[in-house]
Amino acid sequence: MAWVVAIPSFDRLGSIKSRTLQVLLSSGISATRIYVFADPTQYTQYLKDLQSLGIHVIKGERGVCNQRNAIMRHFKPGDRIVEMDDDIKGLVTTTGAVRSDKSAKTVNVPNENLELILDHLWEIADREKCQLWGLYPVSNPWMLSRTYALGLAKSTAQLQGYYNPKDFHLTVPVMEDYERILHFYSQGNSCMRCDFLAVKTDNRGKGGLDSALTECHVQKEKDRKVMHHPREVQEAAAVKELQRRFPASVANVSGPKPVQKKVPVHGKVLYYPCGWRLMFKGRKRFISALDVSGRFAELLGLGAGVEATEAVANGGVIDLRREKDKEKKREEASEESSSDSLVDELILRNLDTSDLKDLCREAGLAASGARAQLIARLLGSSEPRAETWRRFEEDKEPKASRRAEHEESLEELQRLEAIFAQAELEETQRRQVEAEAARAAQEEERRLKELQERQEEERRAASVAMRALIQAEQAREQQQRRLGHQAAQILESLRAPPPAATAGAMKAVSAPSAASEGLAQPTLPVVRVWQPRQNAALRHLMPLHRTDAVASLAWRAFCTFGGRSACSCAGRASRAGRAGCAGCAGRAGCVGCVACAGCASTLAQVPGNIA
């Protein structure tokens, strides 16, 4: 039968040679059928040490999930692949045929028979139309049984055979073997688990994932420190992802219980070890492994003379412990029924014969006979018990003894009634406590819901306020960019020489000369004001307008961008100038100029002026 062995390996060069490869080669499996997929960081070392054995050493990928994807990509769709871990010592089976057999012993399967056993498992899988098969995940002989589980059967990738699927790759970093089973089943393919075989290995030993996952992080939660195993973090994410992707096949998940642990530096921490469990829904059936007999039983190491044993009953594996539990429950139920019968008998014994006969008539029973017979009929027995005969045969007991017994019966009945009343009171109190706890839980849930609603409302209000603040900031930035653009336009226009018409226009609107009236020509003083170096362009333009009292919208725009000495005209002393130009004459802090008196005419003649 044609199949190949694929072994993903990381940091286990020594163990793979002394364990898995030793088991395979000693069984007679050809080295040319064995493929070792080495981690890319250790490929050269694996190739150097294993090439001499004649096996194929393939450069794999980082991580066990990627390694298994590399295996599926390497082979053709439909090829038979047997994946094995790199630290397997061999296979084990059990002498017991059913579960919970305390006399069952572990038996090591001879390594030289491994190839024949794997051929047999492929034959059974083909017979049952299964595309994937695996072994039982636990090597406990009391849990193994001579059965095959078919359907959605969970097995691990310690040793797993499958037909290579087409266009499929694994996604979760751990528990990827469960992902493969769920994928096969979701595609309509059945899976098989051999329940009488398990691998012998050091699970999660040195190397492998133990070497890949080494970083533990301690977090502070409330008033304690919490540390998660790195694999536990990946397992938690993996089970949630598989539960999300395969809701019809995953029943539930459960995490490991945390323990108190003392670690260096941090001291006592709450430690979460790895060990998340993924429970599949019960979509599988069991068949008895009747093939575990004769020659195949000898290959397993069970010896000669092993007979086929039926290990399935009522659709499930026979479990001796469960059978004992059922028997115990039946005995307890029988004892309770017997106790109830005694109570009924006590009640009937305190009735008169006439009342007993009336009860018999109402029940459609014969109303003749002694008291013991009447009581036996009412209790559902055809004949009274010997003890009832002894107590109630009127012709053989004295009346005094009957009266004493009657009084004792009344006392016993009263005692039982008191016990029943006390039990009823306790039950009522228990129900009241449960109802109160339920009401408290509902009130707490309502309070938490209101708190969450308030917090959500506050978050929405904060979000609205933040958006308004962002919008206001954007509007402010747009305004500043607009003012800057205007200032740049003004600055560009002021660099150009005034046109010839400007002088004439300015002369036309100038005041009458003093010479025409016989007065001396007055001169305006030119004020030189210190300006910072970054306003060199503005200082170059100032002499053109300093004596013309220029202070206008143009200077307001310059003031916004650093023109703090823009206004030195004669009209700045006016009320408007004082109110709008607190930073003129070179003082720092100018917030913008208001047009001074006499500036409008000058600015009207400046080319490109936006005033």
Secondary structure by P-SEA (a helix, b strand, c coil): cbbbbbbbbcccaaaaaacaaaaaaaaccccccbbbbccccaaaaaaaccccccbbbbbccccaaaaaaaaaaacccccbbbbbcccccbbbbbcccccccccbbbbbccccaaaaaaaaaaaaaaaaccccccccccccccccccbbbcccccccccbbbbccccccccccccaaaaaaaaaaaaacbbbbbbccccccccccccccccccccbbbbbbcccbbbbbcaaaaaaaaaaaaaaaaccccccbbbbbbbbbbbbcccccccccccbbbbbccccbbbbbccccccaaaaaacccccccccccccccccccaaaaaaaaaaaaaaaaaaaaaaaaaaaaaaaccaaaaaaaaaaacccccccaaaaaaaaaccccccaaaaaccccccccaaaaaaaaaaaaaaaaaaaaaaaaaaaaaaaaaaaaaaaaaaaaaaaaaaaaaaaaaaaaaaaaaaaaaaaaaaaaaaaaaaaaaaaaaaaaaaaaacccccaaaaaaaaacccccccccccbbbbbbbbbbbcccaaaaaaacccccccccccaaaaaaaaacccccccccccccaaaaacccccccccccccccccccaaaaaaacccccc
